[in-house]
Amino acid sequence: MTCQLYLITPPRLEAGFEDALAEALQAGEVAALQLRLKDHSVGEIKRLAPPLIKLAQAQGVAVILNDDPELAVALGCDGVHVGQGDVPAKAARAAIGPNRMLGVTCHDSRHLAMQAGEAGADYVAFGAFYPTQTKDATTRAEPEILEWWSDLFEIPCVAIGGITVENAKPLIEAGADFLAVSSGVWSHVDGPAAAVIAFHSLMRGE
């Protein structure tokens, strides 16, 4: 499986983000978009999310809501991503049903990843691999955990945390199925489209 791009929204959406998202999605294939709107209230998310969901799904991009399984279902998202301090994975799976995707944050822990797989996760996320501006990462993962997971398990793994075009190559080589990227796309010096194109070149080994 070739590594794929998994976009994460900024925690707070500024004016014009929908245009930036459209630009990124048109520049190359994106497997998933996570709505991680930590700096918005539930009411704001209900207002801001629908046009982004519609835009992404029209491009064949799976939309994953962070943290809230019930809201993910209500908004028509394709899945939910939960952290270790959120709804337990088994409860999240029960809330979203069998047909939506479930992703679980596993930090740098092999044990948590195996637990997530047993609880019905469709992917496990390891990180943070690099310093990140979008959240206070309490753990630091090494690329070796991606090698270990991909050698032993069929469930895809996502690498997350401070990933940019400049530092992504070791994670691709270690076996990450997806690179979860936020500011590495939205804050790229040449814009989101250029970032997506550059990530695709890396993933193809160019």
Secondary structure, DSSP 8 states (H G I E B T S, - for coil): ---EEEEE--SS--TTHHHHHHHHHHHS---EEEE--TTS-HHHHHHHHHHHHHHHHHTT-EEEEES-HHHHHHHT-SEEEE-TTSS-HHHHHHHH-SSSEEEEE-TT-HHHHHHHHHTT-SEEEEE-SS--SSS-------THHHHHHHHH-SS-EEEESS--TTT-HHHHHHT-SEEEESHHHHT-TT-HHHHHHHHHHHHTT-
